[in-house]
């Protein structure tokens, strides 16, 4: 209870800060709640990064350096380099599987790369569908879910990536995928063959579609996250620069709000109840998940091309890998809410 009260107080303080800054700003000017912590140099070429995931136990952040054929591992304490895992063609999705001591990375044209999270050595590669994108881990059934974007399907790979692969056809294109522990199923964003885009639920054991939730008004459903309470899902609509919040129960109530241009990666700070929506334009919107629908808390611009974001729930530090920092080389831009003490 004490922990919850602490972060509620912090959230309230930050909201007050936002209000005060907004009152001082000219009409229509963006509100800002993030402040810089550090810019840490990253290795490799000044080319596109993609998804990230955190190993909270080891304090590691895994960053897919998509167009540099590598995964960069840095410390979440100070952002300093731990290791570069090379020879991974077009790495995109990355997920830390704590219970299996593995990290799974999708790699084009059709591979899942398996990394040991202790040694940080590659331990194997297995086949996926075409154009793998997002990836999620089901610790209950020890199944890896891979979004086969080009196939419009979800691959289910048993035995922590070493077992049988089954593919579930879903639509024209798929985006990100997450595991819903409360329901024991995967959720995945789908660009449908016809009609509105979809949010689909897939049973990892039966390899069958459990539910299809239409997302009218959301074009190019891609990024995906579930709030801690599991009652809704958050979807980045890259085709029309929107973010959607859809109920997973009852009538599937749907809310839409503007994002930056071409939204991509989402991240949630569960302690503060904040949703971060990063966009290709470099604009990041922050939403207050404690309120119904989608209430914008802040609009930020961490840097050009900051379309990928990750959040450390322990420190509330927010990570933005930038292909080209102030001096033209890759940097990891670390920020924090202004109300969070350094």
N, C-alpha and C positions, 0 to 999 in steps of 0.2 A: 504493500500500500504506500509506504514511504517513497519508493521509487516512482510510482505512478504520479503521486502528488508533486514530486520534484519536477518531472518533465511537463506536467500540466502547468506548473508555475512558470517554467521556462518558456513554454509555448505562449502563455499569456503575456509574458514580458516582451517576447519578440513581436507579437501582434501589436502591443502598445507602441513598440519602436516603429513598426510599419506605419501605424496611424500617424504618429508624430512626423515621420519623414514625409508621408503623403501630404500632410497639412502644410508643410513647408515648401512642397514642390509646386511648380506651375501646373495648371490643369492639363491632363493628358500625359504628364511626364511619368516615366516608369518608377515603380517602387522597388527598392533594393533592400534585401535583408542579409545578403552574403557579403563577407569580407575576406580578403586574401589571407592565406596562411603561408604558402610558399609556392614557388615555381621550381620544380626539380627536373634537371635535364634527363631525357630519355634517350636510349641508344637507337640506332637505325636511321633509315632514311625519312625525310619529311613527307611521309605519305599517310594515308588513311588508317585510323584505328577503328575498332568496332567494339563488340561487347566486352564487359568486365565482370568479374565476380570476386568475392572476398572469402579467404580462408580465415575466419575469425580466430580460430584456435592458434594458428601459427602466425597471425598478423601479416598475411601475405595478400596482395592484390594481384590478380591475373588479368592482363590486358591483351586482347587480341590485336596485334599490329597487322591488320588485314592485308595491306598492300606491301608489307615488308616480309611476308612469309615467316612470321615469328610470333611467339607469345612472350610478352615481357612480364617478369615477376618482380614486384617492388614491395618494400615494407610499408605497411599502413601507418607505422609510427612516424616516419619522416620522409617517405616516398623514395628512399634510396634503392638503387638497383640491387636485386638479389640474384637474378639469373635471367638469361635469354634462352628460350627454347626455339631453335631454328629448324629450318627445313619443313615447315608446316605451310603447305600451299593454301593461300587465301583463308586464313583462320577467321572465323566469324563468331559463332556462339561459344561461350565458355561457361562451365558450371562446376563448382566445387562439390564433391560428394563426400561429406565428412565421414559418414558411416562406412564407406568403402575405401577410405584413404586414397581417393582417386580424384583427378581433375579431367573432365571430358571437354574436348575442343572439336568443333566441326571444321572440316577442311574440304575445299573444293578440289576435284569435281565431285567426289562421293566417298568421303572418309570420315571416320570418327577417330581422333587421336586420343590415346589413353595415357595419362601421366600419373606417376606415383607422387602423391602430395608430400610425402616425407623426404624422399631423395630428390624430387623434382627432375626425375629422369623419365623419358618416354618408355613405356612398357608394352605398347602394342598399338595396332591400327586395325579397324574393322570397317566393313562396307556399310554405307548408308544409301539413301536415295540420291537423286541428282540435286545439286545446288544446295547442300545442307546449310541451314541458317541457325535459328535458335536451338538450344538444347536444355533439357531439364532432367532432374534426377528424382526418381521415386525410391526412397529408402525402404519403404514397406515391402515392395515386391522386387527390389534390387534391379529395377529396369531403367534404362536410359531412353528418354523420349527425344527424338531428333526431328526438327521441322525440315522436311525435304521440300524446300521452297519451289524448286523448278518442277517437281512432280505434283505439287499441290497435295501433299500427303504427310503423314506422321509415321516415322519408323519407331518401332518398339524393339529395343535390343535387350534381351534378358541377361541375367547373371553378370551384372555390372559391366556390360559391354562385351562379354565374352561368349554369350549364348546366341540363341536363335534370333534372327531379325524378322519381324512381321511388319508389313506396311499397310496402313489404313488410308485409303483414298478419301479426300475431303473436298477438293474444289480445284480452282484454277491455279491458285498460289497460296502458300502458307507463310506465316510470319514467325512470331515468337511463341514459345511454349513454356508453361509452368506446371508444376505438380501441386495439386490441391490435397493436402494431407487430410483435411476434414472429410472430404468426399472420396478419397482414395482414387482419384482420377487425374488425367492430364487435361488442361485447357489449352487451346491453340487458336490463334487468329487465322481466319481463312478469307481469301478473296474468292467469292463464289463464282461458279460458271454462269449463273444468271441470278438476278435479284440482288438484294442487299448483301453486303459482306456479313460474315458470321463469326461468332465465338462458339467453338465446338468443344464438347467434353468427350474424352475417349477413355474407355476402360482399359487399363494396362494389362489385365489378365486375359480378358476375352477378346481384346483387340477389336472392339466394336464401338460405334458412336453411341454415346449415352444421351446427348442433348445437342441441339443446334439452336443458338440464340441469335436472331437477326439483329443487325446493327444499322438500321436506317439512318442516313445522314452521316455515316462514317465511311469514307471512301479510302480504299487501300489500307485496311486494318492490318497493323503490323506489330508494333511494340505492345507488351502485355505485362501486367503485374496484378497481384491480388493483395488487397489490404489485409492486415493481420486478423480482422474479424471474419474474413472469408465470405462476407455477405454480398460483395460486389466484385467486379473486375474493372480494371483501368486499361484502356486501349488507345494506342497512338494511331491516328488516322492520317497516314502520310499523303494520301491522295488529295485531301482538301484541308490540311493544316488544322485538324481538330483533335481534341482528346475526348474520349467517351468514357462514361461511368455507367455500367449496366448491372442491374441486380441479378444475382444468380438464383434467386428464389422468387416464387409468386409470379407476378405479371412481368418481370424483367424490365422494370422501369429504367429508362434511358435518359441520361443527361449529356449534353454536348457543350464544349467550351472551346474557345480559340486557343491555339498553341502558336509557337513559332512556326516559320515556314518549313514544311516537310519534317514533321516530328518523327523521332526514331526510337531512342532508348528511354525507358522509364526506370526510376528508382524510388524506393519508399524508405523514409526514415520513420520506423515504427514508433520510436519513443516520442517524437514530436508530432506524429500524425501528418507528415508532409509527403506529398507526391511531387517528384521532380520529373519534368517532361523536357528532354533535350531534343533539339531540332538541328537539321542540317544548316540552317541559317546562322547557327551559333547562339540563338536565343533560347533561354531556358525559362519555363514557367513553373512556378511553385504553387501547388494547390493545398488547401486545408482540408484534409480528409475527415476531420472531426465534424464538419458541417455537411448537411445534405447536399447532394448534387456535386457541382464543381465550383468552388469558391476560390478565386485567384488570390493568393497571398502576396506574390511578388513576381516581377519580371526581371530577369537577369541576362547579361551577355558576357559569359566567362571568357569567350574568345571565338574567333572565326573557326567554324567547323566543329564546335564543341557539341557534337550530336550524340555523344555517349557519356553516361554519368553513372557513378556508383557512390554509395553512402556507407560510411562506417557507423553502425548504430551505437557503438560504445563512445565514440568521440564526437559524432555528428559531423565529422569531416566529409566533405564532398569532393570527389575526384573527377577531373576533366582532362583526359589526355588530348593534347593538341598536336596536330601534325606539324604545325609551324608556330613556334612561340615568338617572343619579341625579337629574337635574333635569327629567325628563320629555321631553327632546328626544333626537333620534337621536345616538348616539355609536358610534365604532369602538373597541371594547375590544381592546387589544393585550396579549398575555401571552407568557410564555416559560417553558421548563422551568427550574426553580430552579438546576440545575447548569450552565446556559449563562451565561457571563459577559456582562454588559451591553455 
